[in-house]
């Protein structure tokens, strides 16, 4: 798992510097699928878990 700092550098390399996914994967020594996953995520906040209802029987 990557740190938020690494993810920030990956996103900056892609969106601001114009590097492609393969170049970023080589630079950061991670898989292309990992780079693609973090580029696709827009909201890094974890959703709150939904409370389960307890039904009485």
Buried (B, 14 or more C-beta within 10 A) or exposed (E): EBEEEEBEBBBEBBEEEEBEBEBBBEEBEBEEEBBEEBBEEEEEEEEEEEEEEEEEE
